[in-house]
Amino acid sequence: MTPNNNMPPFTIAQVIRISFSVIGRNLVVLLGLSVALGLVANQIHRVVLSGVENAVLFAVGEMVIYAATSALFASSVVFTVASDARGSKGKLAPMLRCAVEAFGPVFVLSFLLNGLSALPWLITLVLFLALHVVFWTALPALVLERKGLVSALQLGSRHSRGKRWQVAGLALVASAFFAVVLIGLWSLAPYGSMSDEHQAFWDIFVFAPIDVFFVVAMAVSYFLMNDSDPNEETVLSVFD
């Protein structure tokens, strides 16, 4: 990647500040995308899995549905961040084209991460955090550089080397902040609104927007860790 002397250093404060700035400039697109894909995933879940009684098939089907929508969502968000870094707004048609072109490896990555949910929650939490810390920029590399899954994971590991405590700190600070927000929302929520029948609402309108921040933070970190120019050739291929 081409060094960019105008790029600020990678710090927790810089990533959080830039991420919220990017979200603020693209709020309608990012939240609209997260809600739309959440509604689509929920509807597909209802239609496809409503008659499935086998627990294993149901679990696998659920993982496939959410991995597919997560892949489209994550790729679109990364594209939006790259567009913002280039001084332009993310447009729907090229955003979806980018998401479709990067779908295969991003889907595999999403499926593997969703598969962690089958493990005991404490192991899931530790593994999820550890994998994100080590491979923090793998997702943006998959989308922006069209790398294969193994190459992107290697690149993500190389980027985070020497910065893993900072990445862990970023993940923990952001998680703690959103945990406080969630506790506040739950305390204000009407009685019964946390039942299973309202789970889709929380997934689409609460948890999905939180996911927006984490994907934006990964994409911002990709540029800061890489000290790279969003207009250089390796990233420009996404906009051709």
C-alpha positions in Angstrom: 0.0 0.0 0.0 1.2 3.5 -0.7 2.1 5.5 2.5 -0.1 8.5 3.1 1.5 11.1 5.3 -1.9 12.9 5.8 -3.3 9.8 7.5 -3.5 10.2 11.3 -1.9 7.5 13.6 -3.9 4.5 14.7 -5.2 5.1 18.2 -8.4 4.1 20.0 -9.5 7.8 20.1 -8.8 8.4 16.4 -10.7 5.3 15.3 -13.7 6.2 17.5 -13.7 9.8 16.4 -13.4 9.1 12.7 -15.9 6.2 12.8 -18.6 8.4 14.4 -17.8 11.2 11.8 -18.2 8.7 8.9 -21.5 7.4 10.4 -22.7 11.0 10.8 -22.0 11.9 7.2 -23.6 8.6 5.9 -26.3 8.1 8.6 -29.3 7.6 6.3 -27.5 5.2 4.0 -25.9 3.1 6.8 -28.9 2.8 9.1 -31.3 2.4 6.1 -29.1 -0.5 4.8 -28.9 -2.2 8.3 -32.7 -2.0 8.8 -33.5 -3.1 5.2 -31.2 -6.2 5.3 -32.5 -7.0 8.8 -36.1 -7.0 7.6 -35.1 -9.1 4.6 -33.3 -11.6 6.9 -36.2 -11.8 9.3 -38.7 -12.4 6.5 -36.5 -15.1 4.9 -36.1 -16.7 8.3 -39.9 -16.8 8.7 -40.7 -18.2 5.3 -37.8 -20.7 4.9 -37.5 -22.0 8.4 -41.2 -21.9 9.6 -41.8 -25.6 8.9 -38.4 -27.0 9.8 -38.6 -29.2 12.9 -35.1 -30.8 12.8 -33.1 -28.7 15.3 -29.8 -29.2 13.4 -31.3 -28.2 10.0 -32.9 -25.2 11.7 -29.6 -24.1 13.3 -27.7 -24.5 10.0 -30.4 -22.7 8.0 -30.4 -19.9 10.5 -26.6 -19.5 10.3 -26.7 -19.5 6.5 -29.4 -16.8 6.3 -27.7 -14.5 8.8 -24.2 -15.1 7.3 -25.5 -14.2 3.9 -27.2 -11.0 5.0 -24.2 -10.2 7.2 -21.9 -10.6 4.3 -23.9 -8.2 2.1 -24.3 -5.7 5.0 -20.6 -5.8 6.0 -19.3 -5.4 2.4 -21.7 -2.5 1.7 -20.6 -0.7 4.9 -16.9 -1.1 4.1 -17.6 0.2 0.6 -19.4 3.2 2.1 -16.4 4.0 4.4 -14.0 3.8 1.4 -16.3 6.1 -0.6 -16.3 8.6 2.3 -12.5 8.4 2.5 -12.4 9.4 -1.2 -14.7 12.4 -0.5 -17.8 10.9 -2.1 -21.1 9.4 -1.0 -21.7 5.7 -1.2 -24.2 5.1 -4.1 -26.6 2.1 -4.0 -25.7 0.5 -7.3 -21.9 0.3 -7.0 -22.3 -0.5 -3.3 -24.5 -3.6 -4.1 -22.1 -4.5 -6.9 -19.2 -4.4 -4.5 -21.1 -6.5 -2.0 -22.0 -9.1 -4.6 -18.5 -9.4 -6.0 -17.0 -9.8 -2.5 -19.8 -12.1 -1.3 -18.1 -15.5 -1.4 -15.2 -15.1 0.9 -17.1 -12.6 3.2 -19.9 -15.1 3.5 -17.5 -17.8 4.5 -16.0 -15.5 7.2 -19.4 -14.5 8.4 -20.6 -18.2 8.5 -17.5 -19.2 10.6 -18.0 -16.3 13.0 -21.8 -17.1 13.3 -20.8 -20.7 13.9 -19.2 -19.6 17.2 -22.7 -19.1 18.6 -23.0 -22.9 18.9 -20.3 -22.9 21.6 -20.8 -22.1 25.3 -21.3 -18.4 25.6 -18.0 -17.7 27.6 -15.9 -19.6 25.0 -17.8 -17.8 22.2 -17.1 -14.4 23.8 -13.4 -15.1 24.3 -12.9 -16.6 20.8 -15.0 -13.9 19.1 -12.9 -11.2 20.7 -9.6 -12.9 20.1 -10.4 -13.5 16.4 -11.5 -9.9 15.9 -8.4 -8.6 17.6 -6.0 -10.7 15.5 -7.8 -10.3 12.2 -9.3 -6.9 12.8 -8.7 -5.6 9.2 -9.3 -8.9 7.3 -12.9 -7.9 6.4 -11.9 -4.6 4.7 -9.0 -6.4 2.9 -11.5 -9.0 1.6 -13.8 -6.2 0.2 -11.4 -3.6 -0.9 -8.4 -5.6 -2.2 -10.3 -8.6 -3.5 -8.0 -10.9 -1.6 -8.9 -14.6 -0.9 -9.9 -15.5 2.6 -6.6 -16.9 3.7 -4.6 -13.9 2.3 -7.0 -11.5 3.9 -6.6 -13.2 7.3 -2.9 -13.1 6.9 -3.0 -9.4 6.0 -5.3 -8.7 9.0 -2.9 -10.5 11.3 0.0 -8.5 9.9 -1.8 -5.2 10.3 -2.7 -5.9 13.9 0.7 -7.1 14.9 2.1 -4.7 17.6 -1.3 -3.1 17.9 -3.4 -5.9 19.3 -3.7 -4.4 22.8 -5.0 -1.2 21.2 -7.5 -3.2 19.1 -8.6 -5.1 22.2 -9.0 -1.8 24.0 -11.0 -0.4 21.1 -13.3 -3.4 21.1 -13.8 -3.4 24.9 -14.3 0.4 25.1 -16.9 0.3 22.3 -18.6 -2.8 23.7 -18.8 -1.2 27.2 -20.3 2.0 25.7 -23.0 0.1 23.8 -23.6 -2.1 26.8 -24.5 1.0 28.8 -26.7 2.2 26.0 -28.5 -1.2 25.8 -29.0 -1.3 29.6 -30.5 2.2 29.4 -32.8 1.1 26.5 -33.8 -2.1 28.4 -34.6 -0.2 31.5 -36.9 2.2 29.5 -38.5 -0.6 27.4 -42.1 -1.5 28.3 -42.7 -4.8 30.2 -42.7 -7.8 27.9 -40.8 -6.1 25.1 -37.8 -8.3 25.7 -39.7 -11.5 25.0 -38.8 -13.8 22.1 -41.6 -12.5 19.9 -40.0 -9.0 20.0 -36.5 -10.3 19.4 -36.6 -9.4 15.7 -37.3 -5.8 16.6 -34.2 -5.6 18.8 -32.1 -7.4 16.2 -33.1 -5.0 13.4 -33.4 -1.6 15.1 -30.9 -1.9 18.0 -28.3 -4.6 17.4 -27.9 -4.0 13.7 -27.1 -0.3 14.1 -24.5 -1.2 16.7 -22.9 -3.6 14.2 -22.6 -0.6 11.8 -20.2 1.0 14.2 -18.0 -2.0 14.5 -17.8 -2.6 10.7 -17.1 1.1 10.2 -14.3 0.9 12.9 -12.7 -2.0 11.1 -12.7 -0.2 7.8 -11.3 3.0 9.4 -8.6 0.9 11.1 -7.7 -0.7 7.8 -6.7 2.7 6.4 -5.0 3.9 9.6 -3.1 0.7 10.3 -2.1 0.4 6.7 -1.2 4.1 6.6 -2.7 3.9 3.1 -4.2 6.2 0.6 -7.9 5.5 -0.3 -7.3 6.7 -3.8 -4.5 4.3 -4.6 -4.6 1.6 -7.2 -5.3 -1.4 -4.9 -8.5 0.2 -3.6 -9.5 2.0 -6.9 -10.3 -1.3 -8.5 -13.4 -1.5 -6.3 -14.7 1.7 -7.9 -14.1 0.7 -11.5 
